[in-house]
Amino acid sequence: MYPKAVPHETITYWVMLSNEAGTCISRDSVTIRVKCTDIYMPNVFNPQAPQSEYTGNFGPRNVSIDLNYFRVFNRWGQMVFQTDDVSYRWDGKYKGEPQPAGTYVWVIEGKCPNGEWIRKSGNVLLVR
């Protein structure tokens, strides 16, 4: 069996091997470079889930882009969230009020580390 890694952003893994006696040690690294060809967004989220980096909020999962904007709209086209900070994610509220469960439309645009612009849109299901 071979190890498999599918990161959403460029990452370096370090490996250290040794024999049972610990007398022969070898270290090495491998860098997996991820091209900025997509923006990874979940298709469902629950704001009542325990808060962590990837649960309880909605936003891009590859944070290597220089975000121009990230916007979320309700079903009537009203913008309920907007940011230009890639680490700031929607918590399912608008003006401090929890929004109802349902489908919301998002649009995002940013610049990749290689200088290419990327724009993507889709929808997300907010569940409670």
N, CA, C and O atoms as CSV, one atom per row, in Angstrom:
chain,resi,resn,atom,element,x,y,z
A,1,MET,N,N,0.844,-1.171,0.000
A,1,MET,CA,C,0.000,0.000,0.000
A,1,MET,C,C,0.895,1.241,0.000
A,1,MET,O,O,1.895,1.305,0.714
A,2,TYR,N,N,0.517,2.205,-0.804
A,2,TYR,CA,C,1.276,3.445,-0.915
A,2,TYR,C,C,0.506,4.578,-0.262
A,2,TYR,O,O,-0.718,4.644,-0.375
A,3,PRO,N,N,1.216,5.476,0.426
A,3,PRO,CA,C,0.501,6.625,1.004
A,3,PRO,C,C,-0.027,7.544,-0.083
A,3,PRO,O,O,0.547,7.629,-1.169
A,4,LYS,N,N,-1.113,8.227,0.211
A,4,LYS,CA,C,-1.722,9.135,-0.747
A,4,LYS,C,C,-2.040,10.452,-0.038
A,4,LYS,O,O,-2.580,10.453,1.069
A,5,ALA,N,N,-1.707,11.554,-0.673
A,5,ALA,CA,C,-2.022,12.876,-0.130
A,5,ALA,C,C,-2.670,13.702,-1.226
A,5,ALA,O,O,-2.186,13.739,-2.357
A,6,VAL,N,N,-3.771,14.364,-0.885
A,6,VAL,CA,C,-4.464,15.213,-1.844
A,6,VAL,C,C,-4.779,16.549,-1.144
A,6,VAL,O,O,-5.942,16.846,-0.871
A,7,PRO,N,N,-3.750,17.343,-0.859
A,7,PRO,CA,C,-4.002,18.609,-0.160
A,7,PRO,C,C,-4.623,19.641,-1.092
A,7,PRO,O,O,-4.507,19.544,-2.314
A,8,HIS,N,N,-5.282,20.629,-0.499
A,8,HIS,CA,C,-5.901,21.707,-1.268
A,8,HIS,C,C,-4.955,22.886,-1.452
A,8,HIS,O,O,-5.256,23.813,-2.204
A,9,GLU,N,N,-3.809,22.856,-0.767
A,9,GLU,CA,C,-2.818,23.905,-0.924
A,9,GLU,C,C,-1.432,23.291,-0.832
A,9,GLU,O,O,-1.273,22.188,-0.310
A,10,THR,N,N,-0.434,23.995,-1.334
A,10,THR,CA,C,0.937,23.487,-1.337
A,10,THR,C,C,1.381,23.214,0.093
A,10,THR,O,O,1.165,24.026,0.992
A,11,ILE,N,N,2.010,22.049,0.288
A,11,ILE,CA,C,2.427,21.631,1.625
A,11,ILE,C,C,3.691,20.782,1.521
A,11,ILE,O,O,3.902,20.093,0.523
A,12,THR,N,N,4.525,20.835,2.551
A,12,THR,CA,C,5.725,20.005,2.620
A,12,THR,C,C,5.551,18.988,3.737
A,12,THR,O,O,5.215,19.340,4.868
A,13,TYR,N,N,5.785,17.715,3.407
A,13,TYR,CA,C,5.751,16.636,4.388
A,13,TYR,C,C,7.188,16.213,4.674
A,13,TYR,O,O,7.998,16.091,3.756
A,14,TRP,N,N,7.501,15.990,5.948
A,14,TRP,CA,C,8.825,15.532,6.361
A,14,TRP,C,C,8.708,14.094,6.845
A,14,TRP,O,O,7.757,13.738,7.540
A,15,VAL,N,N,9.681,13.271,6.472
A,15,VAL,CA,C,9.690,11.860,6.833
A,15,VAL,C,C,11.022,11.535,7.492
A,15,VAL,O,O,12.074,11.970,7.024
A,16,MET,N,N,10.975,10.766,8.583
A,16,MET,CA,C,12.190,10.289,9.225
A,16,MET,C,C,12.061,8.780,9.420
A,16,MET,O,O,11.074,8.300,9.978
A,17,LEU,N,N,13.053,8.049,8.961
A,17,LEU,CA,C,13.078,6.589,9.089
A,17,LEU,C,C,14.296,6.186,9.889
A,17,LEU,O,O,15.344,6.828,9.815
A,18,SER,N,N,14.152,5.101,10.667
A,18,SER,CA,C,15.306,4.561,11.399
A,18,SER,C,C,15.144,3.057,11.546
A,18,SER,O,O,14.042,2.516,11.452
A,19,ASN,N,N,16.273,2.400,11.780
A,19,ASN,CA,C,16.187,0.962,12.034
A,19,ASN,C,C,15.761,0.739,13.483
A,19,ASN,O,O,15.642,1.694,14.251
A,20,GLU,N,N,15.533,-0.517,13.856
A,20,GLU,CA,C,15.040,-0.814,15.205
A,20,GLU,C,C,16.000,-0.348,16.286
A,20,GLU,O,O,15.564,0.067,17.359
A,21,ALA,N,N,17.284,-0.410,16.024
A,21,ALA,CA,C,18.285,-0.008,17.012
A,21,ALA,C,C,18.433,1.509,17.078
A,21,ALA,O,O,19.006,2.036,18.031
A,22,GLY,N,N,17.926,2.200,16.084
A,22,GLY,CA,C,18.044,3.649,16.057
A,22,GLY,C,C,19.410,4.137,15.634
A,22,GLY,O,O,19.741,5.308,15.818
A,23,THR,N,N,20.221,3.229,15.057
A,23,THR,CA,C,21.585,3.603,14.666
A,23,THR,C,C,21.658,4.122,13.230
A,23,THR,O,O,22.614,4.801,12.855
A,24,CYS,N,N,20.675,3.806,12.458
A,24,CYS,CA,C,20.655,4.262,11.070
A,24,CYS,C,C,19.401,5.123,10.887
A,24,CYS,O,O,18.274,4.628,10.935
A,25,ILE,N,N,19.624,6.405,10.680
A,25,ILE,CA,C,18.510,7.353,10.574
A,25,ILE,C,C,18.607,8.089,9.244
A,25,ILE,O,O,19.681,8.515,8.820
A,26,SER,N,N,17.474,8.223,8.613
A,26,SER,CA,C,17.412,8.963,7.346
A,26,SER,C,C,16.227,9.918,7.397
A,26,SER,O,O,15.148,9.568,7.875
A,27,ARG,N,N,16.448,11.128,6.896
A,27,ARG,CA,C,15.387,12.136,6.850
A,27,ARG,C,C,15.243,12.635,5.428
A,27,ARG,O,O,16.217,12.721,4.680
A,28,ASP,N,N,14.014,12.964,5.066
A,28,ASP,CA,C,13.784,13.529,3.737
A,28,ASP,C,C,12.456,14.283,3.765
A,28,ASP,O,O,11.677,14.163,4.711
A,29,SER,N,N,12.219,15.051,2.725
A,29,SER,CA,C,10.966,15.790,2.622
A,29,SER,C,C,10.447,15.688,1.196
A,29,SER,O,O,11.192,15.436,0.249
A,30,VAL,N,N,9.156,15.894,1.084
A,30,VAL,CA,C,8.538,15.970,-0.225
A,30,VAL,C,C,7.547,17.133,-0.181
A,30,VAL,O,O,6.750,17.245,0.750
A,31,THR,N,N,7.606,17.987,-1.187
A,31,THR,CA,C,6.685,19.113,-1.284
A,31,THR,C,C,5.674,18.819,-2.382
A,31,THR,O,O,6.040,18.536,-3.523
A,32,ILE,N,N,4.413,18.888,-2.023
A,32,ILE,CA,C,3.344,18.710,-2.993
A,32,ILE,C,C,2.866,20.105,-3.357
A,32,ILE,O,O,2.306,20.818,-2.524
A,33,ARG,N,N,3.090,20.488,-4.600
A,33,ARG,CA,C,2.694,21.811,-5.070
A,33,ARG,C,C,1.319,21.711,-5.730
A,33,ARG,O,O,1.097,20.907,-6.634
A,34,VAL,N,N,0.428,22.533,-5.261
A,34,VAL,CA,C,-0.934,22.536,-5.771
A,34,VAL,C,C,-1.099,23.755,-6.669
A,34,VAL,O,O,-0.913,24.893,-6.240
A,35,LYS,N,N,-1.448,23.495,-7.908
A,35,LYS,CA,C,-1.724,24.598,-8.831
A,35,LYS,C,C,-3.042,25.244,-8.438
A,35,LYS,O,O,-3.975,24.580,-7.985
A,36,CYS,N,N,-3.092,26.509,-8.616
A,36,CYS,CA,C,-4.315,27.249,-8.289
A,36,CYS,C,C,-5.249,27.168,-9.489
A,36,CYS,O,O,-5.331,28.099,-10.289
A,37,THR,N,N,-5.946,26.053,-9.604
A,37,THR,CA,C,-6.868,25.850,-10.713
A,37,THR,C,C,-8.316,25.785,-10.244
A,37,THR,O,O,-9.236,25.727,-11.059
A,38,ASP,N,N,-8.515,25.795,-8.940
A,38,ASP,CA,C,-9.867,25.688,-8.419
A,38,ASP,C,C,-9.927,26.328,-7.041
A,38,ASP,O,O,-8.900,26.519,-6.388
A,39,ILE,N,N,-11.107,26.650,-6.616
A,39,ILE,CA,C,-11.364,27.115,-5.263
A,39,ILE,C,C,-12.250,26.058,-4.628
A,39,ILE,O,O,-13.321,25.741,-5.146
A,40,TYR,N,N,-11.806,25.519,-3.515
A,40,TYR,CA,C,-12.522,24.424,-2.882
A,40,TYR,C,C,-13.532,24.963,-1.873
A,40,TYR,O,O,-13.172,25.599,-0.882
A,41,MET,N,N,-14.797,24.694,-2.151
A,41,MET,CA,C,-15.899,25.163,-1.311
A,41,MET,C,C,-16.788,23.975,-0.945
A,41,MET,O,O,-17.086,23.143,-1.802
A,42,PRO,N,N,-17.215,23.885,0.314
A,42,PRO,CA,C,-18.155,22.822,0.666
A,42,PRO,C,C,-19.517,23.109,0.049
A,42,PRO,O,O,-19.795,24.241,-0.346
A,43,ASN,N,N,-20.369,22.087,-0.037
A,43,ASN,CA,C,-21.698,22.303,-0.606
A,43,ASN,C,C,-22.793,22.290,0.458
A,43,ASN,O,O,-23.970,22.463,0.139
A,44,VAL,N,N,-22.414,22.086,1.717
A,44,VAL,CA,C,-23.363,22.121,2.831
A,44,VAL,C,C,-22.613,22.520,4.096
A,44,VAL,O,O,-21.441,22.179,4.263
A,45,PHE,N,N,-23.288,23.242,4.984
A,45,PHE,CA,C,-22.692,23.521,6.288
A,45,PHE,C,C,-23.773,23.756,7.321
A,45,PHE,O,O,-24.903,24.119,6.995
A,46,ASN,N,N,-23.405,23.543,8.576
A,46,ASN,CA,C,-24.308,23.692,9.701
A,46,ASN,C,C,-23.672,24.657,10.696
A,46,ASN,O,O,-22.691,24.302,11.350
A,47,PRO,N,N,-24.209,25.872,10.825
A,47,PRO,CA,C,-23.614,26.837,11.744
A,47,PRO,C,C,-23.665,26.402,13.209
A,47,PRO,O,O,-22.964,26.962,14.052
A,48,GLN,N,N,-24.493,25.410,13.507
A,48,GLN,CA,C,-24.607,24.934,14.883
A,48,GLN,C,C,-23.618,23.813,15.188
A,48,GLN,O,O,-23.564,23.323,16.316
A,49,ALA,N,N,-22.834,23.407,14.189
A,49,ALA,CA,C,-21.809,22.388,14.418
A,49,ALA,C,C,-20.722,22.983,15.299
A,49,ALA,O,O,-20.561,24.203,15.332
A,50,PRO,N,N,-19.970,22.146,16.017
A,50,PRO,CA,C,-18.880,22.679,16.835
A,50,PRO,C,C,-17.930,23.512,15.974
A,50,PRO,O,O,-17.533,23.098,14.885
A,51,GLN,N,N,-17.576,24.689,16.481
A,51,GLN,CA,C,-16.728,25.600,15.717
A,51,GLN,C,C,-15.285,25.092,15.682
A,51,GLN,O,O,-14.668,24.833,16.716
A,52,SER,N,N,-14.779,24.960,14.476
A,52,SER,CA,C,-13.374,24.642,14.259
A,52,SER,C,C,-12.997,25.299,12.943
A,52,SER,O,O,-13.784,26.050,12.367
A,53,GLU,N,N,-11.797,25.015,12.474
A,53,GLU,CA,C,-11.339,25.649,11.238
A,53,GLU,C,C,-12.250,25.336,10.055
A,53,GLU,O,O,-12.438,26.179,9.178
A,54,TYR,N,N,-12.820,24.121,10.027
A,54,TYR,CA,C,-13.574,23.700,8.847
A,54,TYR,C,C,-15.027,23.329,9.110
A,54,TYR,O,O,-15.694,22.829,8.205
A,55,THR,N,N,-15.537,23.554,10.304
A,55,THR,CA,C,-16.945,23.251,10.556
A,55,THR,C,C,-17.622,24.459,11.186
A,55,THR,O,O,-16.963,25.303,11.793
A,56,GLY,N,N,-18.914,24.537,11.041
A,56,GLY,CA,C,-19.677,25.604,11.656
A,56,GLY,C,C,-19.615,26.926,10.920
A,56,GLY,O,O,-20.207,27.912,11.358
A,57,ASN,N,N,-18.896,26.956,9.794
A,57,ASN,CA,C,-18.816,28.177,8.997
A,57,ASN,C,C,-18.639,27.792,7.543
A,57,ASN,O,O,-18.370,26.635,7.221
A,58,PHE,N,N,-18.795,28.781,6.663
A,58,PHE,CA,C,-18.739,28.497,5.232
A,58,PHE,C,C,-17.803,29.474,4.540
A,58,PHE,O,O,-17.930,30.690,4.687
A,59,GLY,N,N,-16.863,28.924,3.783
A,59,GLY,CA,C,-15.923,29.745,3.028
A,59,GLY,C,C,-14.921,28.868,2.303
A,59,GLY,O,O,-14.990,27.642,2.385
A,60,PRO,N,N,-13.987,29.490,1.591
A,60,PRO,CA,C,-13.012,28.722,0.815
A,60,PRO,C,C,-12.101,27.904,1.713
A,60,PRO,O,O,-11.736,28.335,2.807
A,61,ARG,N,N,-11.741,26.730,1.242
A,61,ARG,CA,C,-10.873,25.831,2.011
A,61,ARG,C,C,-9.416,25.916,1.589
A,61,ARG,O,O,-8.541,25.515,2.357
A,62,ASN,N,N,-9.124,26.423,0.400
A,62,ASN,CA,C,-7.728,26.660,0.019
A,62,ASN,C,C,-7.468,28.147,0.228
A,62,ASN,O,O,-7.973,28.994,-0.509
A,63,VAL,N,N,-6.689,28.436,1.226
A,63,VAL,CA,C,-6.508,29.825,1.633
A,63,VAL,C,C,-5.263,30.462,1.030
A,63,VAL,O,O,-4.790,31.484,1.526
A,64,SER,N,N,-4.732,29.873,-0.029
A,64,SER,CA,C,-3.529,30.425,-0.641
A,64,SER,C,C,-3.854,31.520,-1.652
A,64,SER,O,O,-2.942,32.147,-2.191
A,65,ILE,N,N,-5.128,31.760,-1.917
A,65,ILE,CA,C,-5.484,32.805,-2.878
A,65,ILE,C,C,-5.519,34.169,-2.192
A,65,ILE,O,O,-5.784,34.270,-0.994
A,66,ASP,N,N,-5.250,35.203,-2.964
A,66,ASP,CA,C,-5.391,36.583,-2.511
A,66,ASP,C,C,-6.816,36.985,-2.879
A,66,ASP,O,O,-7.109,37.268,-4.040
A,67,LEU,N,N,-7.686,37.007,-1.896
A,67,LEU,CA,C,-9.115,37.167,-2.141
A,67,LEU,C,C,-9.475,38.590,-2.554
A,67,LEU,O,O,-9.125,39.553,-1.872
A,68,ASN,N,N,-10.170,38.709,-3.666
A,68,ASN,CA,C,-10.729,39.985,-4.102
A,68,ASN,C,C,-12.078,40.185,-3.411
A,68,ASN,O,O,-12.339,41.236,-2.826
A,69,TYR,N,N,-12.943,39.146,-3.490
A,69,TYR,CA,C,-14.209,39.177,-2.762
A,69,TYR,C,C,-14.784,37.778,-2.641
A,69,TYR,O,O,-14.503,36.892,-3.447
A,70,PHE,N,N,-15.595,37.608,-1.612
A,70,PHE,CA,C,-16.388,36.401,-1.386
A,70,PHE,C,C,-17.740,36.897,-0.894
A,70,PHE,O,O,-17.824,37.593,0.118
A,71,ARG,N,N,-18.808,36.533,-1.622
A,71,ARG,CA,C,-20.156,37.009,-1.311
A,71,ARG,C,C,-21.144,35.849,-1.261
A,71,ARG,O,O,-21.011,34.867,-1.992
A,72,VAL,N,N,-22.127,35.982,-0.394
A,72,VAL,CA,C,-23.195,34.988,-0.269
A,72,VAL,C,C,-24.527,35.730,-0.393
A,72,VAL,O,O,-24.721,36.792,0.198
A,73,PHE,N,N,-25.450,35.137,-1.185
A,73,PHE,CA,C,-26.759,35.736,-1.436
A,73,PHE,C,C,-27.863,34.764,-1.039
A,73,PHE,O,O,-27.718,33.550,-1.183
A,74,ASN,N,N,-28.975,35.316,-0.532
A,74,ASN,CA,C,-30.119,34.461,-0.229
A,74,ASN,C,C,-30.934,34.219,-1.499
A,74,ASN,O,O,-30.549,34.674,-2.577
A,75,ARG,N,N,-32.031,33.520,-1.384
A,75,ARG,CA,C,-32.799,33.151,-2.581
A,75,ARG,C,C,-33.500,34.312,-3.261
A,75,ARG,O,O,-33.992,34.166,-4.380
A,76,TRP,N,N,-33.553,35.462,-2.605
A,76,TRP,CA,C,-34.148,36.654,-3.214
A,76,TRP,C,C,-33.075,37.575,-3.801
A,76,TRP,O,O,-33.382,38.673,-4.263
A,77,GLY,N,N,-31.826,37.128,-3.781
A,77,GLY,CA,C,-30.739,37.918,-4.349
A,77,GLY,C,C,-30.150,38.943,-3.402
A,77,GLY,O,O,-29.312,39.748,-3.808
A,78,GLN,N,N,-30.571,38.929,-2.152
A,78,GLN,CA,C,-30.031,39.861,-1.162
A,78,GLN,C,C,-28.681,39.352,-0.660
A,78,GLN,O,O,-28.568,38.193,-0.261
A,79,MET,N,N,-27.654,40.208,-0.676
A,79,MET,CA,C,-26.335,39.803,-0.190
A,79,MET,C,C,-26.383,39.724,1.336
A,79,MET,O,O,-26.661,40.718,2.007
A,80,VAL,N,N,-26.111,38.538,1.875
A,80,VAL,CA,C,-26.158,38.327,3.322
A,80,VAL,C,C,-24.764,38.237,3.935
A,80,VAL,O,O,-24.622,38.202,5.158
A,81,PHE,N,N,-23.739,38.200,3.088
A,81,PHE,CA,C,-22.354,38.127,3.592
A,81,PHE,C,C,-21.411,38.612,2.511
A,81,PHE,O,O,-21.614,38.360,1.324
A,82,GLN,N,N,-20.355,39.326,2.952
A,82,GLN,CA,C,-19.316,39.777,2.024
A,82,GLN,C,C,-18.016,39.969,2.792
A,82,GLN,O,O,-18.021,40.466,3.917
A,83,THR,N,N,-16.903,39.572,2.179
A,83,THR,CA,C,-15.592,39.796,2.776
A,83,THR,C,C,-14.527,39.820,1.687
A,83,THR,O,O,-14.732,39.313,0.584
A,84,ASP,N,N,-13.392,40.417,2.015
A,84,ASP,CA,C,-12.208,40.324,1.159
A,84,ASP,C,C,-11.057,39.689,1.927
A,84,ASP,O,O,-9.910,39.723,1.480
A,85,ASP,N,N,-11.371,39.102,3.098
A,85,ASP,CA,C,-10.395,38.406,3.937
A,85,ASP,C,C,-10.611,36.907,3.772
A,85,ASP,O,O,-11.650,36.384,4.174
A,86,VAL,N,N,-9.643,36.214,3.186
A,86,VAL,CA,C,-9.804,34.790,2.866
A,86,VAL,C,C,-9.995,33.926,4.115
A,86,VAL,O,O,-10.532,32.824,4.014
A,87,SER,N,N,-9.576,34.391,5.269
A,87,SER,CA,C,-9.734,33.598,6.483
A,87,SER,C,C,-11.056,33.861,7.205
A,87,SER,O,O,-11.360,33.188,8.190
A,88,TYR,N,N,-11.842,34.823,6.736
A,88,TYR,CA,C,-13.122,35.155,7.351
A,88,TYR,C,C,-14.225,34.408,6.621
A,88,TYR,O,O,-14.352,34.519,5.402
A,89,ARG,N,N,-15.021,33.647,7.360
A,89,ARG,CA,C,-16.047,32.799,6.753
A,89,ARG,C,C,-17.432,33.168,7.278
A,89,ARG,O,O,-17.577,33.754,8.351
A,90,TRP,N,N,-18.444,32.808,6.491
A,90,TRP,CA,C,-19.817,33.099,6.854
A,90,TRP,C,C,-20.275,32.177,7.972
A,90,TRP,O,O,-20.067,30.965,7.918
A,91,ASP,N,N,-20.905,32.770,8.994
A,91,ASP,CA,C,-21.388,31.991,10.139
A,91,ASP,C,C,-22.885,31.683,10.051
A,91,ASP,O,O,-23.474,31.183,11.009
A,92,GLY,N,N,-23.502,31.982,8.894
A,92,GLY,CA,C,-24.923,31.686,8.717
A,92,GLY,C,C,-25.845,32.780,9.237
A,92,GLY,O,O,-27.056,32.583,9.339
A,93,LYS,N,N,-25.262,33.946,9.568
A,93,LYS,CA,C,-26.072,35.049,10.087
A,93,LYS,C,C,-26.039,36.240,9.134
A,93,LYS,O,O,-25.106,36.405,8.349
A,94,TYR,N,N,-27.070,37.055,9.223
A,94,TYR,CA,C,-27.127,38.323,8.498
A,94,TYR,C,C,-27.572,39.383,9.500
A,94,TYR,O,O,-28.639,39.270,10.103
A,95,LYS,N,N,-26.750,40.405,9.672
A,95,LYS,CA,C,-26.997,41.466,10.662
A,95,LYS,C,C,-27.255,40.863,12.034
A,95,LYS,O,O,-28.120,41.332,12.773
A,96,GLY,N,N,-26.500,39.816,12.374
A,96,GLY,CA,C,-26.591,39.185,13.681
A,96,GLY,C,C,-27.719,38.189,13.846
A,96,GLY,O,O,-27.826,37.546,14.890
A,97,GLU,N,N,-28.562,38.049,12.835
A,97,GLU,CA,C,-29.701,37.136,12.910
A,97,GLU,C,C,-29.425,35.847,12.147
A,97,GLU,O,O,-28.999,35.893,10.994
A,98,PRO,N,N,-29.663,34.691,12.778
A,98,PRO,CA,C,-29.485,33.419,12.064
A,98,PRO,C,C,-30.402,33.361,10.845
A,98,PRO,O,O,-31.586,33.684,10.932
A,99,GLN,N,N,-29.853,32.954,9.729
A,99,GLN,CA,C,-30.623,32.842,8.492
A,99,GLN,C,C,-31.289,31.467,8.426
A,99,GLN,O,O,-30.777,30.494,8.980
A,100,PRO,N,N,-32.426,31.396,7.749
A,100,PRO,CA,C,-33.143,30.115,7.692
A,100,PRO,C,C,-32.388,29.075,6.877
A,100,PRO,O,O,-31.593,29.397,5.995
A,101,ALA,N,N,-32.663,27.823,7.201
A,101,ALA,CA,C,-32.096,26.721,6.424
A,101,ALA,C,C,-32.550,26.865,4.980
A,101,ALA,O,O,-33.665,27.315,4.712
A,102,GLY,N,N,-31.694,26.486,4.064
A,102,GLY,CA,C,-32.036,26.573,2.651
A,102,GLY,C,C,-30.799,26.711,1.796
A,102,GLY,O,O,-29.674,26.595,2.282
A,103,THR,N,N,-31.016,26.958,0.522
A,103,THR,CA,C,-29.928,27.074,-0.436
A,103,THR,C,C,-29.540,28.529,-0.618
A,103,THR,O,O,-30.400,29.395,-0.782
A,104,TYR,N,N,-28.243,28.795,-0.587
A,104,TYR,CA,C,-27.696,30.129,-0.762
A,104,TYR,C,C,-26.703,30.085,-1.927
A,104,TYR,O,O,-26.049,29.069,-2.162
A,105,VAL,N,N,-26.603,31.191,-2.642
A,105,VAL,CA,C,-25.696,31.304,-3.788
A,105,VAL,C,C,-24.449,32.059,-3.335
A,105,VAL,O,O,-24.540,33.034,-2.590
A,106,TRP,N,N,-23.295,31.603,-3.787
A,106,TRP,CA,C,-22.041,32.281,-3.465
A,106,TRP,C,C,-21.260,32.574,-4.735
A,106,TRP,O,O,-21.404,31.894,-5.751
A,107,VAL,N,N,-20.434,33.601,-4.647
A,107,VAL,CA,C,-19.529,33.948,-5.739
A,107,VAL,C,C,-18.218,34.393,-5.084
A,107,VAL,O,O,-18.213,35.079,-4.062
A,108,ILE,N,N,-17.119,33.985,-5.700
A,108,ILE,CA,C,-15.807,34.280,-5.126
A,108,ILE,C,C,-14.830,34.584,-6.248
A,108,ILE,O,O,-14.887,33.983,-7.321
A,109,GLU,N,N,-13.936,35.524,-5.988
A,109,GLU,CA,C,-12.905,35.865,-6.963
A,109,GLU,C,C,-11.624,36.162,-6.205
A,109,GLU,O,O,-11.636,36.821,-5.166
A,110,GLY,N,N,-10.517,35.662,-6.745
A,110,GLY,CA,C,-9.232,35.898,-6.107
A,110,GLY,C,C,-8.087,35.715,-7.077
A,110,GLY,O,O,-8.271,35.331,-8.232
A,111,LYS,N,N,-6.909,35.997,-6.577
A,111,LYS,CA,C,-5.696,35.893,-7.375
A,111,LYS,C,C,-4.822,34.783,-6.800
A,111,LYS,O,O,-4.541,34.750,-5.602
A,112,CYS,N,N,-4.401,33.880,-7.675
A,112,CYS,CA,C,-3.548,32.763,-7.283
A,112,CYS,C,C,-2.122,33.261,-7.027
A,112,CYS,O,O,-1.748,34.334,-7.500
A,113,PRO,N,N,-1.326,32.489,-6.282
A,113,PRO,CA,C,0.070,32.881,-6.054
A,113,PRO,C,C,0.860,33.064,-7.351
A,113,PRO,O,O,1.824,33.828,-7.385
A,114,ASN,N,N,0.456,32.369,-8.417
A,114,ASN,CA,C,1.171,32.509,-9.694
A,114,ASN,C,C,0.699,33.726,-10.490
A,114,ASN,O,O,1.176,33.959,-11.601
A,115,GLY,N,N,-0.238,34.507,-9.929
A,115,GLY,CA,C,-0.709,35.724,-10.577
A,115,GLY,C,C,-1.977,35.571,-11.400
A,115,GLY,O,O,-2.539,36.565,-11.860
A,116,GLU,N,N,-2.433,34.343,-11.591
A,116,GLU,CA,C,-3.659,34.112,-12.362
A,116,GLU,C,C,-4.887,34.443,-11.524
A,116,GLU,O,O,-4.925,34.169,-10.325
A,117,TRP,N,N,-5.899,35.040,-12.171
A,117,TRP,CA,C,-7.165,35.322,-11.518
A,117,TRP,C,C,-8.078,34.112,-11.652
A,117,TRP,O,O,-8.079,33.427,-12.674
A,118,ILE,N,N,-8.849,33.862,-10.607
A,118,ILE,CA,C,-9.806,32.761,-10.638
A,118,ILE,C,C,-11.127,33.276,-10.068
A,118,ILE,O,O,-11.151,33.991,-9.066
A,119,ARG,N,N,-12.227,32.896,-10.727
A,119,ARG,CA,C,-13.566,33.281,-10.288
A,119,ARG,C,C,-14.444,32.043,-10.332
A,119,ARG,O,O,-14.378,31.256,-11.276
A,120,LYS,N,N,-15.262,31.878,-9.308
A,120,LYS,CA,C,-16.114,30.703,-9.234
A,120,LYS,C,C,-17.403,31.070,-8.508
A,120,LYS,O,O,-17.416,31.964,-7.663
A,121,SER,N,N,-18.480,30.375,-8.842
A,121,SER,CA,C,-19.746,30.568,-8.146
A,121,SER,C,C,-20.423,29.215,-7.976
A,121,SER,O,O,-20.089,28.249,-8.662
A,122,GLY,N,N,-21.367,29.161,-7.068
A,122,GLY,CA,C,-22.075,27.913,-6.813
A,122,GLY,C,C,-23.142,28.138,-5.761
A,122,GLY,O,O,-23.545,29.271,-5.497
A,123,ASN,N,N,-23.593,27.049,-5.163
A,123,ASN,CA,C,-24.558,27.187,-4.086
A,123,ASN,C,C,-24.168,26.302,-2.920
A,123,ASN,O,O,-23.403,25.348,-3.061
A,124,VAL,N,N,-24.707,26.638,-1.779
A,124,VAL,CA,C,-24.443,25.893,-0.545
A,124,VAL,C,C,-25.767,25.700,0.180
A,124,VAL,O,O,-26.632,26.576,0.165
A,125,LEU,N,N,-25.909,24.561,0.803
A,125,LEU,CA,C,-27.095,24.266,1.593
A,125,LEU,C,C,-26.786,24.545,3.058
A,125,LEU,O,O,-25.904,23.910,3.636
A,126,LEU,N,N,-27.498,25.480,3.658
A,126,LEU,CA,C,-27.372,25.770,5.075
A,126,LEU,C,C,-28.372,24.880,5.797
A,126,LEU,O,O,-29.568,24.938,5.511
A,127,VAL,N,N,-27.906,24.064,6.720
A,127,VAL,CA,C,-28.789,23.185,7.492
A,127,VAL,C,C,-28.713,23.576,8.962
A,127,VAL,O,O,-27.704,24.106,9.427
A,128,ARG,N,N,-29.770,23.312,9.666
A,128,ARG,CA,C,-29.819,23.603,11.104
A,128,ARG,C,C,-30.379,22.406,11.836
A,128,ARG,O,O,-30.508,22.435,13.060
